[in-house]
Amino acid sequence: MRIDKFLNAVNITKRRAVAEDMLNENVVFLNNIAVKKSKDVKIDDIIKLQYLEYSDEFRVLQIPTTKSTPKGRMCEYVEKIGGKNVSEC
C-alpha cells in the first residue's frame, strides 16, 4: 500500500491530502529515508513523522485491506515506538 494511503487508512493523518502535504514537505521518513507519496509500506517498516518540536515513530504491524479503519483499531496496524503519548497503543 502507498504510504500516503496508509497514513490515512490507519488514522495517523486525518485526510490523505494532509499526508500528501507532509510527504511533499519531506517530514515523513520510511526507515530513516524521506520518501515520496508513491512509496510502498511493508510490514516491519518504521514510519517517522518529524514535526518542528518533536517526532512520532510507528512500526507497521499489518497492512489494511480497506480504505479506512476505525480509530479504535489503529493499534492492530501500527505500534507507536517514539514521540508523544507512546502508550497510546
mmCIF file of the C-alpha atoms, coordinates in Angstrom:
data_MODEL
# 
_entry.id   MODEL 
# 
loop_
_atom_site.group_PDB 
_atom_site.id 
_atom_site.type_symbol 
_atom_site.label_atom_id 
_atom_site.label_alt_id 
_atom_site.label_comp_id 
_atom_site.label_asym_id 
_atom_site.label_entity_id 
_atom_site.label_seq_id 
_atom_site.pdbx_PDB_ins_code 
_atom_site.Cartn_x 
_atom_site.Cartn_y 
_atom_site.Cartn_z 
_atom_site.occupancy 
_atom_site.B_iso_or_equiv 
_atom_site.pdbx_formal_charge 
_atom_site.auth_seq_id 
_atom_site.auth_comp_id 
_atom_site.auth_asym_id 
_atom_site.auth_atom_id 
_atom_site.pdbx_PDB_model_num 
ATOM 1  C CA . MET A 1 1  ? 0.000   0.000  0.000  1.00 0.00 ? 1  MET A CA 1 
ATOM 2  C CA . ARG A 1 2  ? 1.250   3.503  -0.824 1.00 0.00 ? 2  ARG A CA 1 
ATOM 3  C CA . ILE A 1 3  ? 2.438   5.479  2.178  1.00 0.00 ? 3  ILE A CA 1 
ATOM 4  C CA . ASP A 1 4  ? 0.004   8.365  1.615  1.00 0.00 ? 4  ASP A CA 1 
ATOM 5  C CA . LYS A 1 5  ? -2.934  5.954  1.612  1.00 0.00 ? 5  LYS A CA 1 
ATOM 6  C CA . PHE A 1 6  ? -1.517  4.016  4.588  1.00 0.00 ? 6  PHE A CA 1 
ATOM 7  C CA . LEU A 1 7  ? -1.150  7.132  6.768  1.00 0.00 ? 7  LEU A CA 1 
ATOM 8  C CA . ASN A 1 8  ? -4.787  7.983  6.137  1.00 0.00 ? 8  ASN A CA 1 
ATOM 9  C CA . ALA A 1 9  ? -6.168  4.428  6.337  1.00 0.00 ? 9  ALA A CA 1 
ATOM 10 C CA . VAL A 1 10 ? -4.730  3.769  9.808  1.00 0.00 ? 10 VAL A CA 1 
ATOM 11 C CA . ASN A 1 11 ? -5.655  7.243  11.114 1.00 0.00 ? 11 ASN A CA 1 
ATOM 12 C CA . ILE A 1 12 ? -2.160  8.656  11.534 1.00 0.00 ? 12 ILE A CA 1 
ATOM 13 C CA . THR A 1 13 ? -3.348  11.641 9.464  1.00 0.00 ? 13 THR A CA 1 
ATOM 14 C CA . LYS A 1 14 ? -6.956  12.845 9.269  1.00 0.00 ? 14 LYS A CA 1 
ATOM 15 C CA . ARG A 1 15 ? -7.025  13.206 5.485  1.00 0.00 ? 15 ARG A CA 1 
ATOM 16 C CA . ARG A 1 16 ? -4.982  11.896 2.594  1.00 0.00 ? 16 ARG A CA 1 
ATOM 17 C CA . ALA A 1 17 ? -4.349  15.482 1.447  1.00 0.00 ? 17 ALA A CA 1 
ATOM 18 C CA . VAL A 1 18 ? -2.626  16.148 4.783  1.00 0.00 ? 18 VAL A CA 1 
ATOM 19 C CA . ALA A 1 19 ? -0.457  13.065 4.279  1.00 0.00 ? 19 ALA A CA 1 
ATOM 20 C CA . GLU A 1 20 ? 0.437   14.223 0.757  1.00 0.00 ? 20 GLU A CA 1 
ATOM 21 C CA . ASP A 1 21 ? 1.409   17.691 2.028  1.00 0.00 ? 21 ASP A CA 1 
ATOM 22 C CA . MET A 1 22 ? 3.613   16.166 4.718  1.00 0.00 ? 22 MET A CA 1 
ATOM 23 C CA . LEU A 1 23 ? 5.287   13.916 2.154  1.00 0.00 ? 23 LEU A CA 1 
ATOM 24 C CA . ASN A 1 24 ? 5.862   16.866 -0.195 1.00 0.00 ? 24 ASN A CA 1 
ATOM 25 C CA . GLU A 1 25 ? 7.490   18.820 2.653  1.00 0.00 ? 25 GLU A CA 1 
ATOM 26 C CA . ASN A 1 26 ? 9.855   15.896 3.454  1.00 0.00 ? 26 ASN A CA 1 
ATOM 27 C CA . VAL A 1 27 ? 8.710   15.436 7.044  1.00 0.00 ? 27 VAL A CA 1 
ATOM 28 C CA . VAL A 1 28 ? 7.762   11.759 6.574  1.00 0.00 ? 28 VAL A CA 1 
ATOM 29 C CA . PHE A 1 29 ? 10.538  9.183  6.703  1.00 0.00 ? 29 PHE A CA 1 
ATOM 30 C CA . LEU A 1 30 ? 10.316  5.480  5.945  1.00 0.00 ? 30 LEU A CA 1 
ATOM 31 C CA . ASN A 1 31 ? 13.191  3.564  7.532  1.00 0.00 ? 31 ASN A CA 1 
ATOM 32 C CA . ASN A 1 32 ? 15.059  6.892  8.015  1.00 0.00 ? 32 ASN A CA 1 
ATOM 33 C CA . ILE A 1 33 ? 14.724  7.935  4.354  1.00 0.00 ? 33 ILE A CA 1 
ATOM 34 C CA . ALA A 1 34 ? 12.493  10.819 3.225  1.00 0.00 ? 34 ALA A CA 1 
ATOM 35 C CA . VAL A 1 35 ? 10.028  9.325  0.747  1.00 0.00 ? 35 VAL A CA 1 
ATOM 36 C CA . LYS A 1 36 ? 7.525   10.370 -1.887 1.00 0.00 ? 36 LYS A CA 1 
ATOM 37 C CA . LYS A 1 37 ? 3.823   9.525  -1.684 1.00 0.00 ? 37 LYS A CA 1 
ATOM 38 C CA . SER A 1 38 ? 4.109   6.590  -4.089 1.00 0.00 ? 38 SER A CA 1 
ATOM 39 C CA . LYS A 1 39 ? 6.491   4.600  -1.847 1.00 0.00 ? 39 LYS A CA 1 
ATOM 40 C CA . ASP A 1 40 ? 5.030   1.284  -0.693 1.00 0.00 ? 40 ASP A CA 1 
ATOM 41 C CA . VAL A 1 41 ? 4.814   0.414  3.001  1.00 0.00 ? 41 VAL A CA 1 
ATOM 42 C CA . LYS A 1 42 ? 5.654   -3.120 4.152  1.00 0.00 ? 42 LYS A CA 1 
ATOM 43 C CA . ILE A 1 43 ? 5.295   -4.947 7.455  1.00 0.00 ? 43 ILE A CA 1 
ATOM 44 C CA . ASP A 1 44 ? 8.030   -4.029 9.994  1.00 0.00 ? 44 ASP A CA 1 
ATOM 45 C CA . ASP A 1 45 ? 8.820   -0.712 8.270  1.00 0.00 ? 45 ASP A CA 1 
ATOM 46 C CA . ILE A 1 46 ? 9.388   2.255  10.593 1.00 0.00 ? 46 ILE A CA 1 
ATOM 47 C CA . ILE A 1 47 ? 7.494   5.444  9.746  1.00 0.00 ? 47 ILE A CA 1 
ATOM 48 C CA . LYS A 1 48 ? 8.753   8.663  11.322 1.00 0.00 ? 48 LYS A CA 1 
ATOM 49 C CA . LEU A 1 49 ? 6.850   11.958 11.244 1.00 0.00 ? 49 LEU A CA 1 
ATOM 50 C CA . GLN A 1 50 ? 9.214   14.843 12.007 1.00 0.00 ? 50 GLN A CA 1 
ATOM 51 C CA . TYR A 1 51 ? 7.380   17.848 13.478 1.00 0.00 ? 51 TYR A CA 1 
ATOM 52 C CA . LEU A 1 52 ? 9.053   21.128 14.467 1.00 0.00 ? 52 LEU A CA 1 
ATOM 53 C CA . GLU A 1 53 ? 9.368   20.307 18.170 1.00 0.00 ? 53 GLU A CA 1 
ATOM 54 C CA . TYR A 1 54 ? 9.138   16.515 18.285 1.00 0.00 ? 54 TYR A CA 1 
ATOM 55 C CA . SER A 1 55 ? 8.751   13.402 16.148 1.00 0.00 ? 55 SER A CA 1 
ATOM 56 C CA . ASP A 1 56 ? 6.465   10.379 16.182 1.00 0.00 ? 56 ASP A CA 1 
ATOM 57 C CA . GLU A 1 57 ? 7.583   6.894  15.135 1.00 0.00 ? 57 GLU A CA 1 
ATOM 58 C CA . PHE A 1 58 ? 5.411   3.942  14.209 1.00 0.00 ? 58 PHE A CA 1 
ATOM 59 C CA . ARG A 1 59 ? 6.228   0.315  13.362 1.00 0.00 ? 59 ARG A CA 1 
ATOM 60 C CA . VAL A 1 60 ? 3.957   -1.208 10.713 1.00 0.00 ? 60 VAL A CA 1 
ATOM 61 C CA . LEU A 1 61 ? 2.318   -4.374 12.084 1.00 0.00 ? 61 LEU A CA 1 
ATOM 62 C CA . GLN A 1 62 ? -0.005  -5.164 9.173  1.00 0.00 ? 62 GLN A CA 1 
ATOM 63 C CA . ILE A 1 63 ? -1.371  -3.578 6.014  1.00 0.00 ? 63 ILE A CA 1 
ATOM 64 C CA . PRO A 1 64 ? -5.100  -2.737 5.990  1.00 0.00 ? 64 PRO A CA 1 
ATOM 65 C CA . THR A 1 65 ? -7.236  -4.199 3.224  1.00 0.00 ? 65 THR A CA 1 
ATOM 66 C CA . THR A 1 66 ? -9.822  -1.418 3.365  1.00 0.00 ? 66 THR A CA 1 
ATOM 67 C CA . LYS A 1 67 ? -9.662  2.284  2.545  1.00 0.00 ? 67 LYS A CA 1 
ATOM 68 C CA . SER A 1 68 ? -10.192 3.301  6.152  1.00 0.00 ? 68 SER A CA 1 
ATOM 69 C CA . THR A 1 69 ? -10.231 1.692  9.572  1.00 0.00 ? 69 THR A CA 1 
ATOM 70 C CA . PRO A 1 70 ? -11.908 2.723  12.835 1.00 0.00 ? 70 PRO A CA 1 
ATOM 71 C CA . LYS A 1 71 ? -9.685  4.773  15.165 1.00 0.00 ? 71 LYS A CA 1 
ATOM 72 C CA . GLY A 1 72 ? -10.046 2.132  17.855 1.00 0.00 ? 72 GLY A CA 1 
ATOM 73 C CA . ARG A 1 73 ? -8.360  -0.431 15.616 1.00 0.00 ? 73 ARG A CA 1 
ATOM 74 C CA . MET A 1 74 ? -5.265  1.682  14.863 1.00 0.00 ? 74 MET A CA 1 
ATOM 75 C CA . CYS A 1 75 ? -3.187  -0.473 17.231 1.00 0.00 ? 75 CYS A CA 1 
ATOM 76 C CA . GLU A 1 76 ? -3.778  -3.514 15.021 1.00 0.00 ? 76 GLU A CA 1 
ATOM 77 C CA . TYR A 1 77 ? -1.899  -1.840 12.169 1.00 0.00 ? 77 TYR A CA 1 
ATOM 78 C CA . VAL A 1 78 ? 0.819   0.262  13.825 1.00 0.00 ? 78 VAL A CA 1 
ATOM 79 C CA . GLU A 1 79 ? 2.755   0.258  17.074 1.00 0.00 ? 79 GLU A CA 1 
ATOM 80 C CA . LYS A 1 80 ? 3.851   3.666  18.346 1.00 0.00 ? 80 LYS A CA 1 
ATOM 81 C CA . ILE A 1 81 ? 7.515   3.397  19.303 1.00 0.00 ? 81 ILE A CA 1 
ATOM 82 C CA . GLY A 1 82 ? 8.560   7.008  19.795 1.00 0.00 ? 82 GLY A CA 1 
ATOM 83 C CA . GLY A 1 83 ? 7.238   10.507 20.318 1.00 0.00 ? 83 GLY A CA 1 
ATOM 84 C CA . LYS A 1 84 ? 4.472   11.944 22.460 1.00 0.00 ? 84 LYS A CA 1 
ATOM 85 C CA . ASN A 1 85 ? 1.977   9.628  24.186 1.00 0.00 ? 85 ASN A CA 1 
ATOM 86 C CA . VAL A 1 86 ? 3.927   6.452  23.446 1.00 0.00 ? 86 VAL A CA 1 
ATOM 87 C CA . SER A 1 87 ? 1.459   4.373  25.437 1.00 0.00 ? 87 SER A CA 1 
ATOM 88 C CA . GLU A 1 88 ? -1.473  5.082  23.070 1.00 0.00 ? 88 GLU A CA 1 
ATOM 89 C CA . CYS A 1 89 ? -1.390  1.573  21.587 1.00 0.00 ? 89 CYS A CA 1 
# 
